[in-house]
Amino acid sequence: MDHPLIDLINTKIQKADREGAFDNLAGAGKPLPKCDDPDNAVMHRILKENGTVPEFVSLSQELAKLRAELLETTDRTERRKLISEMSLLEARLEIARKG
């Protein structure tokens, strides 16, 4: 079933086309940029334009920092704390990847 406004939308597009609204657009005649994830392309573009990253990326970065900190820490109590934090982050990361 079509959207109830599809006829209105198509009419507006056809009118804009007749009036030349689509002439000389940036990138006209050029191939579309390569897209590895077309289902989420718009989301990724919006995130990039707003200077943010998907949750799993930020969690991965945080986990990498904790791993580096763990390598440099010799205090056993601090190491236990870091390992615990890493475990929680790994669980959150797995959930974020599946979601």
Phi, psi and omega in degrees: 000131179284157176296143182300337182262008186300322180294317178297316179299313180297321178297315180296319179295315180298319179296314179298321179295315179298324182278357176085017181296339182256006178282145175058037175285148177301131178086002180300134179082356180259153178293152177293149178296149179298137182228115180282335185226075185298332180294330183243018185300316181295316179301314181296321179296317180296316178300315181295316181295335181259010175068034178233171180229159175301154184304318183295332178289313180295323177294320178297320178295317179296320179296320178298320178296317179295322178297318178295320179295321179298320180297331183264352184267131178252342180291125185296320180296316179294322178297318178299318180297315180297318180297320177297315178298319180296321179297316178295319179296320179297321178294315178297322179296317179297319178295317181296322180293323181285330183280000000 
